[in-house]
Amino acid sequence: MRIDVLTLFPEMCEGVFSTSILGKAREKGIVSLNTVNFRDFSGNKHNSVDDTPYGGGGGMVLKPDPIFAAVEHVLAASGNLELPRSEGEQAGEADNVHTIHDDGEAAEYNGESTAQGKPRVILMCPQGRTYNQQIAEELAQEEHLIFICGHYEGYDERIREHLVTDELSIGDYVLTGGELPALTVIDSIVRLQPGALGNETSAVTDSFSTGLLEYPHYTRPAEFRGWKVPDILLSGHHANIEVWRREQALQRTLERRPDLLETVELTAKDKAALKRLKEQGSNRM
């Protein structure tokens, strides 16, 4: 997998890319993590990438030309000479996409939907889909992802309409720029790559991967300041331990995120356990 991040502050990303799981995955060649400073593609002597909005208003807006040029540079470097089509264009809302010739010039191209293997170009913004584990698992299957991280008031709308394939948000709050949200998304994607984690089952049993919150964990010592590890975990009976963990995950989800139970697929045993847990909760009230 290849991941490119377009940013005005590449140093924010490089520290994360060289540390912990991401750093190890990078060293192993599991993922190629790259940063591109799109200020290098400003095309003007002042290296400015933003301008005042047409129609007036406060703040500055990121210009389309440096963003498009930076994406085209990434595509050329990866051997992919055609820009992906935005969601609107895939739906037939636009007539043209761009393709890059060997000389680096962009030309209009009338084509069908993006071919398999074309990168997803992801815009981090508050207006995007709220990110979750299901989207992480979807993006983890891609060969190439390009993240656009902006600052200032916003983006020129033509970036959204003619370049971006996905818009993602990590929550209903405002941050200074798109780098921290992009790094959050990238971390969640890379850890799903085969070989990225020391224990391959970790990504499968994490909270949200099963649709439930994760069960509680314990390690040595068996007793700490009078607090003991549950006896079942010391029993060595793996089948009973799995049952206990599943029920703990159900209980924790019921108590903390009951909304998740509306969409998760539950077995008959799960439903029976939930009924019992609800009854126990009612009796304690």
N, C-alpha and C positions, 0 to 999 in steps of 0.2 A: 504494500500500500504506500502511496505517496500523498503527503499532505503539505500544501503550501499555504502560508499565511501572509496576506497583504496587509501591511501595517506601517504606520509612521514611527513606531517604536519597537523595532525588532529586538532590542535588548530585553524587553519585557518577556519575550517568548523564549529566547535562547537559554536563559537560566533554567526554566522549567523543562525545556526539551533535553537538557543534559543531566537531569536529575531523576532518581528513583525509577519507577516502572518505564516512563517514557525514555529516559536515558539508556536504560538497558535494552529496550526494544530497538532503539536507534542503533546501538552498538552491534546488536545481533543481526541487523539488516532486515528486521521484521517490518519496519516502517521507515520511510524517508521523510524527515521533518525539515522543512525549509521556511525561511522568512524572506520576504521581498519588501523593501521600502519603496512604496509607490511614489514617494517624493522624487525618486530618481527618474521618474517618467513624466515629470511636470511639463517639460518642453518649453520652459521660459527661464529667463536669466535670474529671476527671483526665487525659483524653485517653489512657487506657490501652488497648492493643490486645492484651494478653496476660493470662493468668491461670494459676494453678496447675493441674496436671492432676488430674482426678478419679481416685481410686484411689491417690493419693500418687505419690511419685517426685520426682526432682530436675528442675530447670529449669522454664521457663515455656513455655506453649503459646499460639500465636496464636489468637485468638478468631475464630469464623466471621463474626459480624455486621459488623465493619468491612470485611472482605474482600469479602463479598457486596455490601455497600452501595457500595464503591468500583467494583466491576465493573459494577454497575447504573448508576452515574453515568457511566461510560465508554460504556456501551451507549446510554444516553439521549443523550449528547453526539454520538454518531456516527449517531444516527437509527435505531439497532437496538433494538427494544423487547423482545426476547426473549432470555433467557439461553440459551447453548448447552447442549446436553445432554452430560453426562459420558459416558465410555466405558461405564461400567456401566449407565447409563440407556439408552444406545443399544442395549445388548445385552439390554434388557428386565429388568434387575436392580432397577430402581426404577420406580415408577408415575407419578411427577409431576416436572415441571420447573417453573420459575418464569417468569412473564412480567411485564413491567413496564407498569403503566398510566400514562396521561399524568400522573397526580398523583404519580407516583414510588413508589406503593405496590406491593409484590409480591403476587401472587396465584398460587394453584396452577393449573397448566395440564396437562391430559392431552393429550399430542401424540405425533406420530411423530418420527422421527429429525430431527436438525438440518437445516434447509433450507440450500441452497447460499448462500454469502455470509455465513453466521453466523461469528463469530470463533472462532478456536481459543484456548482459555484454557490457558496453559502454566504448570505449576508446576515450578520448578527445585528438585530435591531429589535426594539420593543414591540413592533407591529407583527413580528413573525409568529409562527406556531410555537406554543410552549413546549420546550424540550422535555423529553422523558426517555425512559429506558428503551421503549419500543423504537423510537427514532434512532437511538444509539445503535441498536442491533441492526437496523436497516442500513445506516450509513457505514457500519463496520464491514458490510459486504462489498462496498465500492472499491475500485482500484485507485481512484484519484479524487481527492477533495481539495477545493480551493476556498479558503475563508477570507472574507473581506471585513476588515475591522476599521470602522470609521470613528471620527471625532467630530467636534463642532455641532452645528444645528441638525444636520442630516445629510442625505445623499441626493444628488440630482436624480430625479425620477427615472431618467433614461437608463440608469444603472439597473434599477429594479426591472424595468420593462424589457430590456434587450440583452441583459448579461446574466443576471442572477437566476438560478434554478430553484433555490430554497431560501426562505427567510426564517430565522430561528430566534427565539427569545428564551432566556433562562429564568424569567420571572417578571412580575409586575413591579419593577423598581428601576431607578435610573442610575447608570454608571457613567464614568467619564468617557469611556471608549469601549470598543468591541473586543479588546484583547483578552480581558479576563473571562468574558463569556466564551470566546473561542477556545481558550485554553481548557476551560471546563468541559466543553463538548469534546475536544480532542482527547483529553485524558480518558473520558468514558468510552471513546471509540477504540483507542489503542489497546486498552486493557482487555478488550474482547478478541484481539487478534491471537491466533494460535501461537503459543510459545511465549507470549508477553508476560504471563503470570507464572510464578513458580509452581503453583497448584492449579491445574486446569479446571478443577471443579469450583474454584473460588468465584469466578465470574458467573457461573451458572446458579449458585446458591445465594448470591448477593441480594440485598433488598431490591425489590422491584423486578428482578430477573424472573422470579416465579409469579409475579403479580402480588406478592405479599411482602410485608416487612420481614426482615431476617430475624431468626431466633437468637436468643442471647448466647454469648460465648464465655467460656471459662478456661483458665489454664492454671498451672502450678503457682502457688501452693494450694493444696486441697482445702486448707482453712487459713484465712487471713483476718486477723483481728476479730475472731469469733464468727466471721461470715464463711459459711461452708459452701462448697460446690454441691449442687444437687446430686443425691445419691445415684440417680439413674445414669449420670454421665461417668460414674466410676464403676458401674456394674460390668462393663465389657459386653453387654448384650446389645449388639448393634441394631437389631430390628426394633427393640424397645426404645433405643435412643432416637432412631429416626421418627418413630411415632411421637415421642416427646417433643422433638424439635418442630415437627409439623404443627402440633397443637400450640406450642409456644409462639410460632409464627402467626397462627390464626388469632391467638389471644392478643398479641401485640398489635396486629393490624386492626382488630376489633376496637381496641382501646385508643389507638393513636390515629389511625387512618381508615375509619370504617367505610369511607367512600370507595376505597379500592376493592372492597368485597362485592361491590355492585357489578364489576366487570370481570373479576377473576373466575377462572373455571374451577369449580369445586367438585370433589368427589362426594359420594354418599357418606363416607366416613368423615370428611371435612364438615359437611352440613350437620352431622350428628354431633361432632365436637363443638361446633359453633353454638348449636342449640343448648348444649350442656353449659358452655361458658357463659352464655347470656343468662341462663337460669341461675348460675352461681353468682353472677353479678347482681341480679335482682334480689337474691337472698341476702347479699351483703348490705344492701341499701336500707 
